[in-house]
Amino acid sequence: MMPLSMAKPGETVTIRKITGRDEVRQHLAELGFVVDSEVTVVNELGGSLILQVKDCRVALDRQMANRVMI
């Protein structure tokens, strides 16, 4: 496993684990980041990741992306 922040643009990955406090995990789940779902890295801008989650694009900063393990 490695953090989502290590994924390259254009790569589609599967979420294996989400770490952090309960509030952080709940917030990520509300954004669509749940275990066994697929996420595509669209782009990386200024340390933030632009991600395709289901039918939405979401921006995550590097700190939050480090909590999502792939």
DSSP file (Angstrom, degrees, kcal/mol; ACC not computed):
  #  RESIDUE AA STRUCTURE BP1 BP2  ACC     N-H-->O    O-->H-N    N-H-->O    O-->H-N    TCO  KAPPA ALPHA  PHI   PSI    X-CA   Y-CA   Z-CA
    1    1 A M              0   0    0      0, 0.0    68,-0.0     0, 0.0     0, 0.0   0.000 360.0 360.0 360.0 148.2    0.0    0.0    0.0
    2    2 A M        -     0   0    0     66,-0.0    68,-3.6     0, 0.0     2,-0.0  -0.964 360.0 -87.5-145.2 160.4    1.0    3.6   -0.6
    3    3 A P  B >   -A   69   0A   0      0, 0.0     3,-2.0     0, 0.0     4,-0.3  -0.354  33.8-118.6 -71.0 152.4   -0.6    7.0   -0.2
    4    4 A L  G >  S+     0   0    0     64,-2.8     3,-1.8    61,-1.1    62,-0.2   0.783 109.9  72.5 -57.9 -29.0   -2.8    8.4   -2.9
    5    5 A S  G 3  S+     0   0    0     60,-0.6    -1,-0.3     1,-0.3    61,-0.1   0.668  89.7  61.2 -63.6 -15.0   -0.4   11.4   -3.2
    6    6 A M  G <  S+     0   0    0     -3,-2.0    -1,-0.3    59,-0.2    -2,-0.2   0.595  81.3 105.2 -86.2 -12.2    2.1    9.0   -4.8
    7    7 A A    <   -     0   0    0     -3,-1.8     3,-0.1    -4,-0.3     6,-0.0  -0.381  68.7-128.4 -70.8 148.3   -0.2    8.2   -7.8
    8    8 A K    >   -     0   0    0      1,-0.1     3,-2.0    -2,-0.1    33,-0.3  -0.636  33.2 -84.7 -96.4 153.5    0.6    9.8  -11.1
    9    9 A P  T 3  S+     0   0    0      0, 0.0    33,-0.2     0, 0.0    -1,-0.1  -0.302 117.0  26.5 -55.9 136.9   -1.8   11.9  -13.3
   10   10 A G  T 3  S+     0   0    0     31,-3.8     2,-0.3     1,-0.3    32,-0.1   0.249  93.1 125.5  92.6 -11.3   -3.8    9.6  -15.6
   11   11 A E    <   -     0   0    0     -3,-2.0    30,-2.6    30,-0.2     2,-0.5  -0.632  49.1-151.6 -85.6 136.4   -3.6    6.7  -13.2
   12   12 A T  E     +C   40   0B   0     -2,-0.3     2,-0.3    28,-0.2    28,-0.2  -0.939  23.7 176.6-106.5 127.2   -6.7    4.9  -11.9
   13   13 A V  E     -C   39   0B   0     26,-3.0    26,-2.8    -2,-0.5     2,-0.4  -0.837  27.7-124.4-129.3 162.8   -6.3    3.3   -8.5
   14   14 A T  E     -C   38   0B   0     56,-0.3     2,-0.3    -2,-0.3    24,-0.2  -0.926  28.2-121.4-110.2 132.1   -8.5    1.4   -6.0
   15   15 A I        +     0   0    0     22,-2.5    21,-3.0    -2,-0.4    55,-0.2  -0.570  31.8 174.0 -74.0 128.5   -8.7    2.7   -2.4
   16   16 A R        -     0   0    0     53,-2.9     2,-0.3     1,-0.4    54,-0.2   0.735  62.6  -2.6-104.1 -32.9   -7.6    0.1    0.1
   17   17 A K  E     -B   69   0A   0     52,-1.5    52,-3.2    17,-0.1     2,-0.5  -0.987  52.4-147.2-160.7 149.2   -7.7    2.0    3.4
   18   18 A I  E     -B   68   0A   0     -2,-0.3    50,-0.2    50,-0.2     2,-0.2  -0.991  22.2-167.6-125.2 124.8   -8.4    5.4    4.8
   19   19 A T        +     0   0    0     48,-2.9     2,-0.2    -2,-0.5    48,-0.1  -0.556  35.5  67.5-106.2 170.7   -6.5    6.6    7.9
   20   20 A G  S    S-     0   0    0     -2,-0.2    -2,-0.1     4,-0.1     5,-0.0  -0.538  84.0 -31.2 115.2 179.6   -7.0    9.5   10.3
   21   21 A R     >  -     0   0    0     -2,-0.2     4,-2.5     1,-0.1     5,-0.2  -0.198  64.8-102.8 -67.6 163.8   -9.5   10.6   12.9
   22   22 A D  H  > S+     0   0    0      1,-0.2     4,-2.5     2,-0.2     5,-0.2   0.874 121.9  53.5 -56.1 -40.6  -13.2    9.7   12.6
   23   23 A E  H  > S+     0   0    0      1,-0.2     4,-2.2     2,-0.2    -1,-0.2   0.895 109.9  47.9 -64.4 -38.7  -14.1   13.2   11.5
   24   24 A V  H  > S+     0   0    0     -3,-0.2     4,-2.4     2,-0.2    -2,-0.2   0.932 112.8  47.3 -67.4 -46.1  -11.5   13.0    8.7
   25   25 A R  H  X S+     0   0    0     -4,-2.5     4,-2.2     1,-0.2    -2,-0.2   0.886 112.5  50.3 -63.3 -38.6  -12.6    9.6    7.5
   26   26 A Q  H  X S+     0   0    0     -4,-2.5     4,-2.1    -5,-0.2    -1,-0.2   0.912 110.0  50.1 -65.5 -42.6  -16.2   10.7    7.6
   27   27 A H  H  X S+     0   0    0     -4,-2.2     4,-1.2     1,-0.2    -2,-0.2   0.924 111.7  47.6 -61.8 -45.3  -15.5   13.8    5.5
   28   28 A L  H  <>S+     0   0    0     -4,-2.4     5,-2.7     1,-0.2     4,-0.5   0.886 109.9  53.3 -64.2 -38.2  -13.6   11.8    2.9
   29   29 A A  H ><5S+     0   0    0     -4,-2.2     3,-1.2     1,-0.2    -1,-0.2   0.890 105.4  54.1 -63.3 -38.8  -16.4    9.3    2.8
   30   30 A E  H 3<5S+     0   0    0     -4,-2.1    -1,-0.2     1,-0.3    -2,-0.2   0.794 106.4  52.9 -65.0 -27.6  -18.9   12.1    2.1
   31   31 A L  T 3<5S-     0   0    0     -4,-1.2    -1,-0.3    -3,-0.3    -2,-0.2   0.548 129.3 -97.9 -83.0  -7.9  -16.7   13.2   -0.8
   32   32 A G  T < 5S+     0   0    0     -3,-1.2     2,-1.3    -4,-0.5    -3,-0.2   0.471  80.2 135.4 106.8   3.6  -16.8    9.6   -2.2
   33   33 A F      < +     0   0    0     -5,-2.7     2,-0.3    -6,-0.2    -1,-0.2  -0.696  28.0 147.9 -89.2  91.5  -13.6    8.2   -0.9
   34   34 A V    >   -     0   0    0     -2,-1.3     3,-1.8    -3,-0.1   -19,-0.3  -0.894  55.1 -83.6-124.1 154.5  -14.6    4.8    0.3
   35   35 A V  T 3  S+     0   0    0     -2,-0.3   -19,-0.2     1,-0.3     3,-0.1  -0.265 112.8  17.3 -58.6 138.9  -12.7    1.5    0.5
   36   36 A D  T 3  S+     0   0    0    -21,-3.0    -1,-0.3     1,-0.3     2,-0.2   0.449  95.5 123.3  75.8   5.9  -12.8   -0.5   -2.8
   37   37 A S    <   -     0   0    0     -3,-1.8   -22,-2.5   -22,-0.1     2,-0.3  -0.652  61.5-119.0 -91.8 156.5  -13.9    2.4   -4.9
   38   38 A E  E     -C   14   0B   0     -2,-0.2    16,-0.6   -24,-0.2     2,-0.4  -0.742  26.8-172.6 -97.7 142.6  -11.8    3.6   -7.9
   39   39 A V  E     -CD  13  53B   0    -26,-2.8   -26,-3.0    -2,-0.3     2,-0.5  -0.994  10.0-152.0-133.2 136.8  -10.3    7.0   -8.2
   40   40 A T  E     -CD  12  52B   0     12,-2.0    12,-3.1    -2,-0.4     2,-0.7  -0.941  15.8-133.7-112.2 131.0   -8.5    8.5  -11.2
   41   41 A V  E     + D   0  51B   0    -30,-2.6   -31,-3.8    -2,-0.5    10,-0.2  -0.733  25.9 177.8 -81.2 115.2   -5.8   11.2  -10.8
   42   42 A V  E     -     0   0B   0      8,-2.8     2,-0.3    -2,-0.7     9,-0.2   0.911  58.7 -29.1 -84.2 -47.8   -6.7   13.9  -13.3
   43   43 A N  E     - D   0  50B   0      7,-1.4     7,-3.0   -34,-0.1     2,-0.4  -0.974  47.9-126.2-162.0 167.4   -4.0   16.4  -12.6
   44   44 A E  E     + D   0  49B   0     -2,-0.3     2,-0.5     5,-0.2     5,-0.2  -0.987  27.2 179.2-128.1 121.7   -1.6   17.7   -9.9
   45   45 A L  E >   - D   0  48B   0      3,-2.4     3,-2.3    -2,-0.4    -2,-0.0  -0.963  66.6 -27.0-128.6 115.9   -1.6   21.5   -9.3
   46   46 A G  T 3  S-     0   0    0     -2,-0.5     3,-0.1     1,-0.3    -1,-0.1   0.806 125.5 -46.9  55.9  34.6    0.6   23.2   -6.7
   47   47 A G  T 3  S+     0   0    0      1,-0.3    15,-0.3    14,-0.1    -1,-0.3   0.254 118.0 108.9  91.5 -13.2    0.7   20.1   -4.5
   48   48 A S  E <   -D   45   0B   0     -3,-2.3    -3,-2.4    13,-0.2     2,-0.4  -0.697  62.7-134.1 -94.7 151.2   -3.0   19.4   -4.6
   49   49 A L  E     -DE  44  60B   0     11,-3.1    11,-2.5    -2,-0.3     2,-0.6  -0.884   3.3-148.7-105.7 134.8   -4.5   16.5   -6.6
   50   50 A I  E     -DE  43  59B   0     -7,-3.0    -8,-2.8    -2,-0.4    -7,-1.4  -0.916  29.1-172.1 -97.5 120.7   -7.5   16.8   -8.9
   51   51 A L  E     -DE  41  58B   0      7,-3.5     7,-3.0    -2,-0.6     2,-0.7  -0.892  26.9-138.1-122.5 144.5   -9.3   13.5   -8.7
   52   52 A Q  E     +DE  40  57B   0    -12,-3.1   -12,-2.0    -2,-0.4     2,-0.5  -0.907  26.5 178.4 -98.2 113.8  -12.2   11.9  -10.6
   53   53 A V  E >   -DE  39  56B   0      3,-3.0     3,-2.4    -2,-0.7     2,-0.3  -0.967  63.0 -50.2-120.4 113.8  -14.4   10.2   -8.0
   54   54 A K  T 3  S-     0   0    0    -16,-0.6   -22,-0.0    -2,-0.5    -2,-0.0  -0.454 123.9 -22.3  55.6-117.4  -17.5    8.5   -9.6
   55   55 A D  T 3  S+     0   0    0     -2,-0.3     2,-0.3    -3,-0.1    -1,-0.3   0.217 124.9  81.4-105.6  15.2  -18.9   11.4  -11.7
   56   56 A C  E <   -E   53   0B   0     -3,-2.4    -3,-3.0   -24,-0.0     2,-0.5  -0.857  68.0-135.1-121.8 153.4  -17.3   14.3   -9.8
   57   57 A R  E     -E   52   0B   0     -2,-0.3     2,-0.4    -5,-0.2    -5,-0.2  -0.927  27.4-175.3-105.4 133.0  -14.0   16.0   -9.8
   58   58 A V  E     -E   51   0B   0     -7,-3.0    -7,-3.5    -2,-0.5     2,-0.5  -0.972  18.0-142.8-129.7 139.9  -12.6   16.7   -6.3
   59   59 A A  E     -E   50   0B   0     -2,-0.4     2,-0.4    -9,-0.2    -9,-0.2  -0.902  20.2-176.7-102.7 130.6   -9.4   18.6   -5.2
   60   60 A L  E     -E   49   0B   0    -11,-2.5   -11,-3.1    -2,-0.5     2,-0.1  -0.983  22.4-128.2-123.8 136.5   -7.5   17.2   -2.3
   61   61 A D     >  -     0   0    0     -2,-0.4     4,-2.4   -13,-0.2     3,-0.3  -0.366  34.8-102.7 -74.8 166.2   -4.5   18.8   -0.7
   62   62 A R  H  > S+     0   0    0    -15,-0.3     4,-1.8     1,-0.2   -57,-0.2   0.849 119.7  57.7 -60.3 -36.7   -1.4   16.6   -0.2
   63   63 A Q  H  4 S+     0   0    0      1,-0.2     4,-0.4     2,-0.2    -1,-0.2   0.916 111.3  41.3 -62.0 -43.9   -2.1   16.1    3.5
   64   64 A M  H >4 S+     0   0    0     -3,-0.3     3,-1.3     1,-0.2     4,-0.5   0.882 111.8  55.6 -71.0 -38.1   -5.5   14.7    2.9
   65   65 A A  H >< S+     0   0    0     -4,-2.4   -61,-1.1     1,-0.3     3,-0.9   0.807  99.3  62.2 -64.9 -28.1   -4.3   12.6    0.0
   66   66 A N  T 3< S+     0   0    0     -4,-1.8    -1,-0.3     1,-0.2    -2,-0.2   0.698  96.9  59.3 -69.4 -17.9   -1.7   11.0    2.3
   67   67 A R  T <  S+     0   0    0     -3,-1.3   -48,-2.9    -4,-0.4     2,-0.7   0.638  90.5  79.6 -84.2 -15.0   -4.6    9.6    4.4
   68   68 A V  E <  S- B   0  18A   0     -3,-0.9   -64,-2.8    -4,-0.5     2,-0.4  -0.850  71.4-156.9 -97.8 116.8   -6.0    7.6    1.5
   69   69 A M  E      AB   3  17A   0    -52,-3.2   -53,-2.9    -2,-0.7   -52,-1.5  -0.776 360.0 360.0 -98.4 136.4   -4.1    4.4    1.0
   70   70 A I              0   0    0    -68,-3.6   -56,-0.3    -2,-0.4    -1,-0.1   0.343 360.0 360.0-119.9 360.0   -4.1    2.7   -2.4
